[in-house]
Amino acid sequence: MTKSIQIAQKWIQDADAILVTASNGFSISEGLNLFANDQKLRDVLGDLTDKYQIPNLLTAFGYDYPNDLDKWRAYARVAEYYSHDYQPGKLMDYLAKIIDDKPYYIWTSNTDHHFALSNFKNVFEIEGNWLNGICSAHPKEHGVVDLTDQLHDIYLKDQQGTLTADDLPKCDECGEPLALNVASENLQIDQTQLEGFSDFVQKYQEKNLLILELGIGPNNQLIKGPSTQLVAATNKSHYITINKGEVSIPEIIGERSIGFSSSIEDAFEELTTGKDLGLKVTGPVKPQAELSPDEQKEQLEFLKQIFPSYMIERGVRPSELSIYLTIDPKHMSHLHLLKEGQAWMYSLGNSALVHCFTRDGKYYQVQLGLDKSKKQVHGFYIEAGTAVAFEDLNDNGAGFSQLSGSIPSNSSGEILLPQKSALIEMFPSQAEVINRLAADA
Ligand SMILES: [Zn+2]
């Protein structure tokens, strides 16, 4: 048995609770591939595949059908095959074995409802599931309806050739047609699921929490982003990620992370039996040697020259330094390039706007603060190689905004300033922001 497997098994064993996160890599391992154009797509959708040239299941849900009968035929055929006839397989057995009798929650973007159909009770479906419907005219007001039986009924009538418009689901309140409650601007998050999930995170975030990530690709940040931030922002949590071909672990949590670049089934087998299947397993990665006191002092002096309002102290974890950054409306931080990934948290005062320019050409903004209605977040993680600047939003009358960040203490202390002209060339639509925030070097 390899060392990594032993450590991963111990993390599972010692965990106070397990947060399972899963996205479409998990569904694909179960035989449900939303993106595949294959015989199975034809078997499930039947004549609708050629009638509308539907290339995959994802399109079957999003397609603008010329009539509602065919739309609901497509939904019902998919739901019959992948939900009504669903039989939990080996993966679900393994998962139940790993969770054992520990408190758990499953956080998924999969809309197939498979975890619930496999008898897992604590599931948060962040993109809804295709067995639920909402009113197309009043999605917020008229509630969420369970369509399991109705979809099966539509399927049977479709097969018998007796399906009529009267069989299609309508809103009990207003009579308007129903729509599926899956990822769209009208999506209604299940409040019971959401509350259960929030309570779980509150209760266990400072305890020995294990995050077990299943089939989430590096570019799918909907769940991966906040869950890795949760690990970064807490002390005792551990992170095990399984994704064939592409494992990505933020550097800052490397010491508490193990990654399997393998099929989920093989990784589950190694984790539950200890058998060495020769899988590609990486981590945990020890942080590099810490700086000497002299080097730390030098780093601090250097930071002070560029950011007079930075204050540095030893972080909670021995391998990290905490930075406090105070900005005000007249003094934003200049755009600088991160050599290491960093976690940043809102601390005090006004909310702050963070401008991020990634090395692969994406620009995005994040608001750090407490107002959830403005989509502000308390903390987030910025990948290495991102150019970043912080600006005070001047919204609480505090006169300043204070943030706290953590960086690895082996950082060289160099501050890298991106070249203004090169950055504008790469992000022409953000020229105004760059001109305002980049140092005139
Ligand atoms: Zn209605």
Residues whose N, C-alpha, C, O or C-beta is under 5 A from the ligand:
A	BS01	ZN	C135 H138 H142 C171 E173 C174 G175 E176
